[in-house]
Amino acid sequence: MARTRSENYEGIHLGILTKAAVLFSAQGYMRSSIADLADACQLSRGALYHYFDSKEAILFAILDAHIREMIQRVEAALALGGQTLVQFRNVIRAIVEVNAKSPNEQRVLIHDLSFLNEDEQQAIKNLERQLVDIVSDLLVRLDAEGKIVKRTKKVYTMILFGIINFTYTWYDPKGGVGPKEFADMAVCEKSIIARKSATMGPSEHRGAC
């Protein structure tokens, strides 16, 4: 018999993902039991299984939703158009803003992806690759001197992601520097890749950002 859906199915579904992300972030996926999840979500185990078949299914749904939201925001940023540097800045802002509002999901992505089965891991990595390819393309387009080549493109891209993806360990988006300003600082910091070395002479470097 097919399961019936409650009127608030989507809201409860999203609530489970949000609360599970908090739980997994705080104590780790492997140390979190179904009983812990049920308590965190204020649901019975039976009710929890009405929405997800397993703990692993919850983990996959958290990561899939997190990355898809980031892709959606990045694509919306690209759709705004503008010169390449403007597009680059908007894309980095989009990524930082998603990470800033979803630190638990980002922590779970970095620490718990390996607990998914191989097919599910690959599905998430394929989504991540879409983001990496977008940023790589922008970096290459900004690199007028041709320093970012096939051999080094991934390294330069992951240096940038290293700056913006691990902010959950120390960055407070409610502090003195908001997500948009932080993103612009990240772009400015990596401008040796994206702009300064590519388009400016030494006399133009000062005050470029």
C-alpha positions as CSV (number, residue, x, y, z in Angstrom):
1,M,0.0,0.0,0.0
2,A,1.4,3.4,-0.9
3,R,2.2,5.8,1.9
4,T,-0.1,8.7,2.4
5,R,1.3,12.1,2.7
6,S,0.4,14.6,5.4
7,E,-0.6,18.1,4.4
8,N,2.7,19.4,5.9
9,Y,4.8,16.6,4.3
10,E,7.3,19.0,2.7
11,G,7.7,21.1,5.8
12,I,8.3,18.0,8.0
13,H,10.7,16.6,5.4
14,L,12.7,19.8,5.3
15,G,12.6,20.0,9.1
16,I,14.1,16.5,9.4
17,L,17.0,17.4,7.1
18,T,17.7,20.6,9.0
19,K,17.6,19.0,12.4
20,A,19.6,15.9,11.2
21,A,22.3,18.2,9.8
22,V,22.6,19.9,13.3
23,L,22.8,16.5,14.9
24,F,25.4,15.1,12.5
25,S,27.4,18.2,12.6
26,A,27.5,18.2,16.4
27,Q,28.3,14.5,17.1
28,G,29.1,13.0,13.7
29,Y,27.1,10.8,11.4
30,M,28.4,7.5,12.7
31,R,27.8,8.4,16.3
32,S,24.2,9.5,15.6
33,S,21.6,6.7,15.9
34,I,18.1,6.5,14.6
35,A,16.9,7.1,18.1
36,D,19.0,10.3,18.3
37,L,17.4,11.4,15.0
38,A,13.9,10.7,16.2
39,D,14.6,12.7,19.4
40,A,16.1,15.6,17.6
41,C,13.2,15.7,15.1
42,Q,10.6,15.1,17.9
43,L,9.2,12.2,15.9
44,S,8.7,8.6,16.6
45,R,11.0,6.1,14.7
46,G,8.0,5.0,12.7
47,A,7.2,8.6,11.7
48,L,10.9,9.1,10.7
49,Y,10.8,6.0,8.5
50,H,7.7,7.4,6.9
51,Y,9.9,10.1,5.4
52,F,13.2,8.3,4.9
53,D,14.1,4.6,4.5
54,S,17.3,4.8,6.5
55,K,19.8,7.1,8.2
56,E,22.0,7.0,5.1
57,A,19.0,8.2,3.0
58,I,18.8,11.2,5.3
59,L,22.6,11.9,4.9
60,F,22.3,11.7,1.1
61,A,19.3,14.0,1.1
62,I,21.1,16.6,3.3
63,L,24.1,16.7,1.0
64,D,22.1,16.6,-2.3
65,A,19.9,19.5,-1.2
66,H,22.9,21.5,0.0
67,I,24.9,21.2,-3.2
68,R,21.8,21.7,-5.4
69,E,20.9,24.9,-3.6
70,M,24.5,26.1,-4.2
71,I,24.4,25.2,-7.9
72,Q,21.0,27.0,-8.2
73,R,22.4,30.1,-6.5
74,V,25.5,30.1,-8.6
75,E,23.6,29.7,-11.8
76,A,21.4,32.6,-10.8
77,A,24.5,34.7,-10.1
78,L,25.9,33.9,-13.6
79,A,22.5,34.8,-15.1
80,L,23.0,38.4,-13.9
81,G,25.7,38.7,-16.5
82,G,28.3,41.4,-16.5
83,Q,32.0,41.3,-17.1
84,T,33.9,38.2,-16.1
85,L,35.2,39.7,-12.9
86,V,31.7,40.8,-11.9
87,Q,30.4,37.3,-12.6
88,F,33.3,35.8,-10.6
89,R,32.5,38.0,-7.6
90,N,28.8,37.2,-7.8
91,V,29.5,33.5,-7.9
92,I,31.8,33.6,-4.9
93,R,29.3,35.7,-3.1
94,A,26.6,33.0,-3.8
95,I,28.8,30.2,-2.5
96,V,29.8,32.1,0.6
97,E,26.2,33.1,1.4
98,V,25.0,29.5,1.1
99,N,27.8,28.2,3.3
100,A,27.2,31.0,5.8
101,K,23.5,30.1,6.3
102,S,24.2,26.3,6.2
103,P,27.3,25.7,8.3
104,N,26.0,22.4,9.6
105,E,25.3,21.1,6.1
106,Q,28.8,22.2,5.0
107,R,30.4,20.5,7.9
108,V,28.5,17.3,7.2
109,L,29.5,17.5,3.5
110,I,33.2,17.7,4.3
111,H,33.3,15.2,7.2
112,D,30.6,12.6,6.4
113,L,30.4,12.2,2.6
114,S,32.5,9.0,2.8
115,F,29.8,7.2,4.8
116,L,27.5,7.1,1.7
117,N,27.7,4.1,-0.6
118,E,29.9,4.5,-3.7
119,D,27.0,5.4,-6.1
120,E,25.7,8.1,-3.7
121,Q,29.2,9.5,-3.1
122,Q,29.7,9.7,-6.9
123,A,26.3,11.5,-7.3
124,I,27.4,14.2,-4.8
125,K,30.8,14.5,-6.3
126,N,29.3,15.0,-9.8
127,L,27.3,17.9,-8.4
128,E,30.4,19.3,-6.7
129,R,32.2,19.0,-10.0
130,Q,29.6,21.3,-11.6
131,L,30.6,24.0,-9.1
132,V,34.3,23.4,-9.6
133,D,34.0,23.6,-13.4
134,I,32.1,26.9,-13.2
135,V,34.7,28.5,-11.0
136,S,37.6,27.0,-13.0
137,D,36.1,28.5,-16.2
138,L,35.8,31.9,-14.6
139,L,39.4,31.8,-13.4
140,V,40.7,30.8,-16.8
141,R,38.8,33.6,-18.4
142,L,40.2,36.1,-15.9
143,D,43.8,34.8,-16.5
144,A,44.9,37.0,-19.4
145,E,48.5,35.9,-19.0
146,G,47.7,32.2,-19.5
147,K,49.2,31.1,-16.2
148,I,46.3,28.9,-15.3
149,V,46.7,25.9,-17.7
150,K,45.3,22.4,-17.7
151,R,48.1,21.2,-15.3
152,T,47.4,23.9,-12.7
153,K,43.7,24.8,-13.2
154,K,42.4,22.4,-10.5
155,V,45.1,23.5,-8.0
156,Y,44.2,27.2,-8.4
157,T,40.5,26.4,-8.2
158,M,40.8,24.3,-5.0
159,I,43.0,27.0,-3.4
160,L,40.0,29.3,-3.7
161,F,37.6,26.7,-2.5
162,G,39.9,26.0,0.4
163,I,39.4,29.6,1.5
164,I,35.6,29.6,1.2
165,N,34.6,26.1,2.1
166,F,36.1,25.7,5.6
167,T,34.7,29.0,7.0
168,Y,32.4,27.0,9.2
169,T,35.4,26.3,11.5
170,W,35.9,29.9,12.4
171,Y,33.7,32.4,10.6
172,D,30.7,34.0,12.2
173,P,28.4,35.5,9.5
174,K,26.6,37.5,12.2
175,G,29.9,39.2,13.2
176,G,31.5,42.4,12.0
177,V,32.1,41.0,8.5
178,G,29.0,39.8,6.6
179,P,29.0,37.1,4.0
180,K,29.0,39.4,1.0
181,E,31.9,41.4,2.4
182,F,33.8,38.2,3.2
183,A,33.2,36.9,-0.3
184,D,34.6,40.1,-1.8
185,M,37.6,39.8,0.5
186,A,38.2,36.2,-0.7
187,V,38.0,37.5,-4.3
188,C,40.4,40.2,-3.5
189,E,42.8,37.9,-1.8
190,K,42.8,35.5,-4.7
191,S,43.1,38.4,-7.2
192,I,46.7,37.5,-7.7
193,I,45.1,34.5,-9.6
194,A,42.1,36.2,-11.0
195,R,43.0,39.7,-11.8
196,K,46.2,41.3,-10.6
197,S,48.7,39.0,-12.2
198,A,46.5,38.6,-15.2
199,T,45.5,42.2,-16.2
200,M,47.5,44.7,-14.2
201,G,51.1,46.0,-14.2
202,P,53.0,46.4,-11.0
203,S,52.1,50.1,-10.6
204,E,48.4,49.2,-10.7
205,H,48.4,46.6,-8.0
206,R,47.9,49.0,-5.1
207,G,44.3,49.7,-4.2
208,A,43.0,47.4,-6.9
209,C,40.4,45.8,-4.6
